[in-house]
Amino acid sequence: MISHTTPLSLVVPLYCPNNYLLEMVEKQFFESIIRHVDKNNTEFIVIDDASPRKNDLEKLLLRVSQKGKLDMRIIYNKTNHGYPYNVNQGVDVASNNYVALATSDIFIPQGAIASMCSVLDQYPDVAVVGPTVNRTINRGYRAQAITTFNITAFSDEEYAKIENIAQRQREKPRVILDVNWVVGYFMIVRRNPFIEIGGADLRYGVGYGEETDFEVRLRRAGYRLAIDRNAFIFHGHPEKMQSYLGASMNTIPKEAAKAAVKNNLYFMKKNKLQTFLMFYDWTFRKKFKTIDGGYVKGGLE
């Protein structure tokens, strides 16, 4: 295990209405936590956002905490509030200034968190750092998307493929990008700046776009955002990965689709010119500035 020296709080909101999501959370997300996250230097904060399968989720959390010797703080919401609310909940109760915000449909390979923490250690004005990622729907955001790989099962063989991608990134020359956006499936934020700018805007409801919104406010407050090109975290799962909605959102597709449209319109109204910058960065920008002033080409490798 590659450990990080700075204490970290890891926040993961959960919403598990069916067997498949319970399996994904246990066999993929928490399996990667048990294998690769420094338990002695990490505070685990789990938020159950009123899962319909609460009893099954409770049993799952007990199993993984015993298997991995994880000391978890679990918050049970009586009603479903949505991802932005959960993020604020987790940051509010976090004990550490470095807070990882995670969705549950990821796999964290060896060394990724330690590498990202080192960016925050080295650059005090960076308030958010994200990793590289795979994309299975389209080419994605070129600053982060490096491969179209997806897994076909919850298995050691598939996880080994993830580890191979992560190792290749880890062994490349060090590259840290100074960017305008970090995608919200996994990021590490500094707790104090996040609270200073008011956290996630609850008007984003169930989610979509809340991270781009608080990233705008962090940049306006004078902080930088970074992407660690040497860290890779897998985002996906075997089922329905061609869906834009994501794992939990697939269980409420109509509500999620409406939220995506509504939140995009809200972001455009609230942030105006930032919308055009985001569109340019996501659609046309091919070269990205490094944190020390150079430029590198983004995109699939």
Secondary structure, 3 states (H helix, E strand, C coil): CCCCCCCEEEEEEECCCCHHHHHHHHHHHHHHHHHHCCHHHEEEEEEECCCCCHHHHHHHHHHHHHHHCCCEEEEECCCCCCHHHHHHHHHHHCCCCEEEEECCCEECCCCHHHHHHHHHHHCCCEEEEEEEEECCCCCCCCCCEEECCCCCCCCHHHHHHHHHHHHHHHCCCCCEEEECCCCCCEEEEEHHHHHHCCCCCHHHCCCCCHHHHHHHHHHHCCCEEEEEEEEECEECCCCCCCCCCCCCHHHCHHHHHHHHHHHHHHHHHHHCHHHHHHHHHHHCCCEEEECCCCEEECCCC
